[in-house]
Amino acid sequence: MIESSLIYERIPRHIAIIMDGNGRWAKARGLPRIAGHRRGTDAVRQVVKGAAELGIRYLTLYGFSS
């Protein structure tokens, strides 16, 4: 549950997130890159759910990999 004391009038209508580093995160822990991407997928799900709960109308997620 999102903190009820937030001032909802101050919540932005649009949030953009640049996702980067999941592969490096996994590598630093001795895991395969795919493990980092799976962890990133879990984080995206949490962000999307949280944004919806807060009433954020627009959420831009930018992901890239080399």
Secondary structure, DSSP 8 states (H G I E B T S, - for coil): ---TTS-GGGS-SEEEEEE--HHHHHHHTT--HHHHHHHHHHHHHHHHHHHHHHT-SEEEEEE---
